Amino acid sequence: MLSFTNVECPHCGAKGKIITPPLGAIIVGPCPACKDMVTIFCGVALPLDTTLMSEGAVEEKRRHLLETLTRFLEDRLHGLFNDDEPVFGGDMLEADDGIGEDEAFGAEAHVSAREVHDKILISDQEFQHFVDVDLSLLDNKHFFRAVFG
């Protein structure tokens, strides 16, 4: 089944859904609404300097993207090493990860590193059911079509 991530443009606030990119992917492109440049990394839309990304030299673009990602990672690392500090905050995005709407990591939510860890992990029983039942069914074309369309 496809997984979707809700995104919100950090420039104009336009909201939409994208297919969740592979873990560690860095997506760079314009917002469909305002055309300002953003990067999506780890499910988070981060603002980029549109003029620099459109007209700058390759090295300037690389440096700007690296600085943007570094700021993001520094904020996340700060939260990981201080359980009282939120890992997710006002500028973070909601992920379509099976967590209820009121529990999602949304614009108003502040979730500690421990809470994130507890909500993301699947149980041992869920994992075992996948291994024992679902995994073998992926080769069954009827099951596959029923799940993936």
C-alpha positions as CSV (number, residue, x, y, z in Angstrom):
1,M,0.0,0.0,0.0
2,L,1.3,3.5,-0.8
3,S,2.1,5.7,2.1
4,F,1.4,9.4,1.8
5,T,2.9,12.4,3.7
6,N,1.1,15.6,4.3
7,V,3.2,18.6,3.3
8,E,2.9,22.3,3.9
9,C,4.8,24.9,2.0
10,P,7.0,26.9,4.5
11,H,6.6,30.0,2.2
12,C,2.9,30.2,1.6
13,G,1.3,27.6,3.8
14,A,-0.3,25.6,0.8
15,K,-1.0,22.0,1.9
16,G,-0.9,18.8,-0.1
17,K,0.0,15.2,-0.1
18,I,3.0,13.4,-1.7
19,I,3.9,9.8,-1.9
20,T,6.3,9.3,0.9
21,P,9.8,9.3,-0.6
22,P,12.4,6.7,0.3
23,L,14.2,7.1,3.6
24,G,17.0,9.7,3.3
25,A,15.8,11.1,0.0
26,I,16.3,14.9,-0.5
27,I,13.7,16.4,-2.8
28,V,14.2,19.9,-4.2
29,G,11.6,21.8,-6.2
30,P,9.1,24.6,-6.4
31,C,5.9,24.7,-4.4
32,P,3.0,24.1,-6.8
33,A,1.1,27.0,-5.3
34,C,3.6,29.9,-4.8
35,K,6.5,28.5,-7.0
36,D,9.0,29.3,-4.2
37,M,11.7,26.6,-3.8
38,V,11.5,24.1,-1.0
39,T,13.3,20.9,0.0
40,I,11.6,17.9,1.5
41,F,13.8,15.9,3.8
42,C,12.6,13.3,6.3
43,G,9.0,14.3,5.7
44,V,9.6,18.0,6.4
45,A,9.3,20.8,3.9
46,L,12.1,23.4,4.5
47,P,12.3,26.8,2.8
48,L,15.0,27.5,0.3
49,D,16.1,30.8,-1.3
50,T,14.2,30.7,-4.6
51,T,16.5,33.2,-6.4
52,L,19.7,31.5,-5.3
53,M,18.3,28.0,-6.2
54,S,17.1,29.2,-9.6
55,E,20.0,31.5,-10.6
56,G,22.9,30.8,-8.4
57,A,26.1,28.9,-9.3
58,V,26.1,25.1,-8.6
59,E,28.4,25.5,-5.6
60,E,26.2,28.3,-4.1
61,K,23.2,26.0,-4.5
62,R,25.0,23.1,-2.8
63,R,26.2,25.3,0.1
64,H,22.7,26.7,0.6
65,L,21.1,23.3,0.6
66,L,23.8,22.0,3.0
67,E,23.2,24.9,5.4
68,T,19.5,24.4,5.3
69,L,19.8,20.7,6.0
70,T,22.4,21.3,8.7
71,R,20.1,23.7,10.6
72,F,17.3,21.1,10.4
73,L,19.5,18.3,11.7
74,E,21.0,20.5,14.5
75,D,17.4,21.2,15.7
76,R,16.6,17.5,15.6
77,L,19.8,16.4,17.4
78,H,19.2,18.9,20.1
79,G,15.8,17.3,20.8
80,L,17.2,13.8,20.7
81,F,19.7,14.5,23.5
82,N,17.3,16.4,25.7
83,D,14.1,14.4,26.3
84,D,12.3,17.5,27.7
85,E,12.7,19.3,24.5
86,P,10.3,18.7,21.6
87,V,11.6,16.8,18.6
88,F,8.7,17.9,16.5
89,G,7.2,21.4,16.6
90,G,5.3,24.1,14.9
91,D,7.1,23.9,11.5
92,M,7.0,20.1,11.2
93,L,4.7,18.1,9.0
94,E,2.1,15.4,9.7
95,A,3.0,12.0,8.5
96,D,0.4,9.5,7.3
97,D,1.9,6.8,9.5
98,G,-1.3,5.2,11.0
99,I,-1.3,7.5,14.0
100,G,-4.7,9.1,14.6
101,E,-5.4,12.7,13.4
102,D,-5.4,14.1,16.9
103,E,-2.1,12.3,17.7
104,A,-0.2,13.2,14.5
105,F,2.9,15.3,14.6
106,G,1.1,18.4,13.4
107,A,1.6,22.1,13.6
108,E,0.4,22.4,17.2
109,A,1.9,19.2,18.6
110,H,5.1,18.9,20.6
111,V,6.3,15.3,20.9
112,S,9.4,14.2,22.8
113,A,12.0,11.8,21.4
114,R,10.6,9.0,23.6
115,E,7.0,9.5,22.4
116,V,8.2,9.5,18.8
117,H,10.0,6.2,19.4
118,D,7.0,4.6,21.1
119,K,4.5,5.7,18.3
120,I,6.6,4.6,15.3
121,L,7.7,1.1,16.3
122,I,5.4,-1.8,15.4
123,S,4.8,-4.4,18.0
124,D,6.5,-7.8,18.0
125,Q,3.1,-9.4,17.2
126,E,2.6,-7.1,14.2
127,F,6.1,-8.0,12.9
128,Q,5.5,-11.7,13.4
129,H,2.1,-11.5,11.6
130,F,3.8,-9.8,8.7
131,V,6.5,-12.5,8.5
132,D,4.1,-15.4,9.0
133,V,1.2,-14.3,6.9
134,D,1.5,-11.1,4.8
135,L,5.0,-11.7,3.5
136,S,4.1,-14.9,1.8
137,L,1.0,-13.4,0.3
138,L,2.9,-10.8,-1.6
139,D,3.5,-13.3,-4.3
140,N,-0.2,-14.1,-4.6
141,K,-1.5,-11.9,-7.4
142,H,-5.0,-11.7,-6.1
143,F,-3.8,-10.5,-2.6
144,F,-1.3,-8.1,-4.2
145,R,-4.0,-6.6,-6.5
146,A,-6.5,-6.3,-3.5
147,V,-3.9,-4.4,-1.5
148,F,-2.1,-2.4,-4.1
149,G,-4.8,-2.1,-6.8
